[in-house]
Amino acid sequence: MKCALLISTYNWPEALSLCLESVRRQSHLPEEIIIADDGSTGDTADLIKDFEKRLNMPILHIWQEDKGFRKCEILNKAIAKVSQDYIIQIDGDVILEEHFIADHLKLSRPNSFVVGSRAMLSAKFSAHILQFKKLPSLFLLRKRSIGQLNSMRNSFLSRFLSTSYKVRGKNKYYAKGCNMAFWKKDIIEINGYNENITGWGCEDEELVVRLFKAGKKKLFLKMSGVLFHIWHKRVSRQNEDRNKQILKEALLQSNFKCDLGINQYL
């Protein structure tokens, strides 16, 4: 099965370098890589050009001017340019276990989307790997992760958990944009990410709410599709209350299409 890998980034080429190196080592490579760049400087563009040569495949770099945290907008612009039917979405500050893409593709189903977990790396270990610019072994990544359950891979348990873990009840709308997958046509159907959400918070959950309202099924990639999140300082959450209100409105509405979305770029 073919897929696109969508990577969001902003002004952290050191982390993106480790992320792309982990992509290069995947057991199943994507057919295309799209970088959704929310206004990084030229260092990121230079890094992407270097990795194009290493990966021996074109990397589509979608960039927008830095006017603050506009992740939803750049994701919509990038998704609009994807040529593959299936999209795996991550952030540029994660390191992928070598079977990450293969695990996602095994779980892909029509009319469904996938949400996964993340293993958090400690601040000290994150600083170490960023300084030495070398991808650590899986053993070290697991050893230095916080909450090691999310770093474990078990294909048998993963199949069982995919339809039972965080897919209903209070965790029904749980999602992390650093580990998701969906069909491009399903995202277009709901008009993509809601660009009324700016700054940190709620964009992934709001998207999931509307996917459910459009009749899509959630699958959870637990103990599979493993990735490790590089530690960073907490970003500003000044728009969090406003974004939470937009999420509440999405929950109350029957309409699954947002007003300000991906249709601007199609």
Buried (B, 14 or more C-beta within 10 A) or exposed (E): EEBBBBBBBBBBBBBBBBBBBBBBBBEBBBBBBBBBBBBBEEEBBEBBEEBBEEBEBEBBBBBBEBEEBBBBBBBBBBBBBBEBBBBBBBBBBBBBBBBBBBBBBBBBEEEBBBBBBBBBBEEEBBEBBBEEEEBBEBEBBBEBBBEEEBBBBEEEBBEEBBBEBBBEEEEBBBBBBBBBBBBBEBBBBBBBBBBBBBBBBBBBBBBBBBBBBBEBBBBBBBBBBBBBBBBEEEEEEEBEEBBBEBBEEBEEEEEBBBEBBBBEBE
